[in-house]
Amino acid sequence: PGHLLLSSLRGKNKHLERTAVSRLSAAVKLNVNCFLRLLSLSGIHTSRTSLCASPSLLAVQMAKVQLTNVTVLDNPSPFMNPFQFEITFDCIEDLPNDLEFKIIYVGSASSKDHDQVLDSVLVGPVPAGRHMFVFQADGPKTQLIPQHDAVGVTVVLLTASYLNQEFTRVGYYVNNEYRDAEMRENPTSQVQFEQLQRNILASSPRVTRFKIDWEGSGRDAWTDQAERESVQTVGFGESMTEDIPGTVTDGKQQPVEMQTS
């Protein structure tokens, strides 16, 4: 996901594009191809089969871990500040292996080559119950962000995996702009990152759930690409509490202390 051509956009998904545009207000104008990539990275697929009574949806509903909420902390904030997410999830039974969470910053809307894994944390083994922890990661390396993509709208992704299989992805739009009005009107040729402010659109996450093999049996959890794309994508505020709406390998790994109940 993230590199789909405009020609693949189906009419049934055009309302998603219009909705996303209205949420971004008109803070930054993107060309159509770049915007389509942002939609895809945030979990909006341009080809999906029906969710009604599908085997994939039934399997997703049986997921052993469901994210119930993500709170964006320290937002808005200076561009160089760390990202902070307070993550709450439910586990329906004891998990013998670790969960892995990642924060990925999309450096360019036109190419995944500039994506950066800001950090990766291992949580577990996880007992049954509700758990909460704060995931903090340093901001992106500015030298890896193309100058023409540094100011404006991009995406930050929070992913959750088990046994090297991604089961949930949370995507947020991020608007980077100069705090000073004069610099917004007359920006310098070189981006002054220390003068930028980062504003995460925390009220409108796109949450995508993927079917995985929770038992680690070694079988392929996906029968074909169409089944993979029949996952559900919603926002936390739409149906996260009852039905919670993939992979980069680099990044640091560290244990995380959890609060359980």
N, C-alpha and C positions, 0 to 999 in steps of 0.2 A: 504493500500500500504506500502511496506517496508519490508515485511516478505514473499516474494515469493520464491518458490523453483526453483532451476536451471532447473528442468525438465519442468517447465511451460513456459519457454522461447520459443517463436515461431521463426521460421526461418526468418520471415519478420522483426524481430526486432534485428537480430544479427548485422546489420549494425550500429545500435545505439550504441551498446557496443563497436564496433571497433572505431567509431568516438569519443566516450567519452574517450577511452583509449589514442588516439592520442593527444587529447586536454590536458590530464594530463601530457603529455610528458613522463614519466617514473620516475617522482619525487619519487613516492612511489609505491611499488608492493603490490597489494591486492589479497587475495584469491577470487575465483569466487563468492562464496556465499556472502561475504562482499560487493563486487563490485555490485552485483545484487541488494542488499538492497539500496545502494547509488543511483542507477538508479531509483528505485521505489520511494524513498523519494524525489527525484528531480522532480518527475512528469512523469516519463517514465513508462507506464503500460505495462505489458507483455501480456495482452489480451485486444484488442479493436476491436469494430466493425468498419465498414467503415464510414468515415466522410461524404461521398458524399451524399448530399441532405437528411441527417438524421434529424428527428425531434429534436434530442438533439442539433445538431449544430445550427439549426434555432433558438432554444430557447436561446442558449448561445449568439448568435448575437444580441438578444434583451436585453442583460444585461443592467441594468441602470447605472452601474459603470464599467469603463474599465481603467485598469492601462496602461498608455502610456509610462512610463519610470521609472526605478529605477536606481539611481546612487550610487555606493558604495563609500563612503567617507573614508578618512584616511586609505588608502590601498596601499601597505602592511603596517602593523603596529605591534608593540609588542603584544604578545598574550593577555596580561592583559588589553589592551586598550578597551574602549567601541566599540561596533559595531555602525556604523552610515550609514543610508540609506536615501537618498533624494528621496521621492516618489512623482510622479506626476500622477494624475488620472483625468478622465473626468466623469462628472455626467450629464446624459441627462435630468434629471428632479429633482425637489426638493425631498429630502428624509426626512421623518419625524423622522426617527430613526437613531441611531449612526451606523457608520461603526466601526468595530473592526479589528485592525492590531496586529499581533503577530510576534515576532522573536523567532525561535526555533533552538537550537543548538543540533546537533546529536552527543552525546558523544561516541557512539559506533556503528560501522557498522553492528554488529551482533545482536543487541538487542535494542528495543525501550525503554527499562527500564532506559536507561541512557540519554534519551532525556531531555533537559531542556528548559522550557519557560523562556527566558531571560527577556522579558517584554511584556506587552499588553497595547495598547492605544486605547481610544475611540475618534472618530472623528465625530462631528456632533452636531445638525442636519446639513445636507449637502445641500446647495443650488445648483441649476443647474449651470454648468460651469466647468472650469478647476481649479484644486486645487493642491497645492504643500506643503509639509511639510517635516521636517527632523525628522526621527525616530531614537533615540539613546537609546541603552541598554547596561548595564554593561556586561562584558564578563561572561562566564560560571563559575560556582563554581568548582574549580579544584578538590576538594575532591570527587566530584560525577563522575569524568571521570576515567575510568579504566586506569591504568598505561600503559598497552600494546596498548591502543588506542589513547593515548594523542598525540603522534608524528606521523605524516603522514597525510593522506587524510581523510576528513570527509565532512559533508554537513551542511550548515546553511539554514534555511527555513524562508521565509517571507510569512505570510498568511493574507488574507483579508476576512472578514466575514460580513454578514448582517443578522440580526434576527437569530443569532446563526447558520447560514449556511455559510460554506466556499465557496466562489465563485472564488477566485484566489489564486494560490500558486506559489511562485517564489523560485526556488532552486538553490543554488550556491555550487560548490565544494570549499573546503577550504583546503589548505596545510599548516600544522604546522611543522616547522623545526627549528633547532637551528641556531642562527645567526652566531655562531663561527664555523669555518670549523673543528677545532679539535674536538669539541663536536659532530658534525655530524658524524665524523668518529669513535669516541670512546665515545658514550653516557654513562652517569652515570646510575646506576641501578634504581635510583629514578629520575623521570622526574623533571627537573628544569624549571618550567613554566615561571619564570621571564626571562629566557634566550631564550625562543621560539619567533619566528616571525610568525605571521599569514598572509597568502596571499590568498585572496579571488579571485577566477577565475571570475572576474567581466565581462569579455568579452563574457562569454558563459553561461548565465542563462537559466534555463529550466522553462518556464512559462506555467502553466496548469490552464485552466478555467473550472469551474463546473457550471452546470445548477442548479439554486435555485429558490425558490418561493419568488419573490421580493415583492409580495403584502401581505405576511404574512397571507394567507388564511387558513393555517393549513393543507392543503393537502400535500401529499408526492410528492416532486418534482421528484422523481425517480420511474419509474415503475418497474424496475428490475436492477440487478447488471450489466447486459450487457449495459443498457442504461447509467448507471453512468460512465462506462469505455469508452464511446464513445465521451468523451470530447477531446478538442484539446490541444496538448502540442507542443510549439514552443519556440524559443528564441526571445528576444526583437528585435534583428536585422533582424529576418526572416519575421515576419508579424505582429508585435505588433501594428504598427500604424494603421492598417486597420482592424485587427481581433484578439483581444487580446486572445493570446493563452489564506481536510481536517481537530481528533480535540482534542486539549488539553485545559483543562478548568482552570488550575491554572495560576498564574502570576498576577502581579499588573495591575491596570487599572488607567489611568490618562487622563485628557483632553489634547488636542493638539491644538495649534493655527495654522490656515491654511492661506496660501496666496491664494487668489482667483482672477479670472479674468473673 
